[in-house]
Amino acid sequence: MSKPEDMWQCQTTNCGYIYDPDRGDRRGKIPKGVSFEDLPDDWKCPVCGAGKKCFRPLAGEGSVVDESCGHYSNKSSS
């Protein structure tokens, strides 16, 4: 099991679903306390079916939009 500081929520760039390790994923039979990194590689979003590569952390390192899913940030260039 991961340390609490490693238990970040992750959001899909496709539909906005947020994986919360404190809740797990009942549909996917993922118990509470499983960090996003510890999810099986074949785990999919229960809403839109997106794979793990289409999620981004809501905090910490790597919390940027994953352009490999075809979505880009809304930051304007100055």
HELIX and SHEET records of a PDB file:
HELIX    1   1 PRO A    4  ASP A    6  5                                   3    
HELIX    2   2 PHE A   36  ASP A   38  5                                   3    
HELIX    3   3 LYS A   52  CYS A   54  5                                   3    
HELIX    4   4 GLU A   67  CYS A   69  5                                   3    
SHEET    1   A 3 ILE A  18  TYR A  19  0                                        
SHEET    2   A 3 CYS A  10  THR A  12 -1                                        
SHEET    3   A 3 PHE A  55  PRO A  57 -1                                        
END                                                                             
